[in-house]
């Protein structure tokens, strides 16, 4: 298995934020599957959905997963909400589900500084009732494919990062300890 940490979970749970924090703290590269797809297509996720549809987007996710399996190692991979369905997920690395209630996620997005932008970039969240139904459909599926589940609801980033410590190779834990020692 690859030495990647694959972050899955419902849209808006904080996968990208967590990936960036892990990258900064431990010096591990972080990539985002949605960002990779947007770069490849030279258009935003909402525009991909609007012009080509969800089925085309899921095809792009599968191709991105194949590229990660082939070419990416020792990386934090933040995934789109539906990425858990790619057939090679378990071969990409340790799959970590970031979990929180729908209500918490919805409030997180609604109350963000740039709430309108955060909601707009999530086309499947345009209708909160449909999004809640999708959340209910995906919740058990996420749990089935995850190697580790981390509950992020009402936790600080420090608390969340502490839960990742045992998942990281020793060399990264040392880096973190050295940074802490220098800053004290």
Secondary structure, DSSP 8 states (H G I E B T S, - for coil): --S-EEEE-STTSSHHHHHHHHHHHH--EEEEHHHHHHHHHTS-HHHHHHHH-HHHHHHHHHHHHHHHHHH--SEEEE--TTGGG-TTGGGTSEEEEEE--HHHHHHHHHTSTTHHHHHHT-GGGSSHHHHHHHHHHHHHHHHHH-SEEEE-TT--HHHHHHHHGGGS-HHHHHHHHHHHHHH-
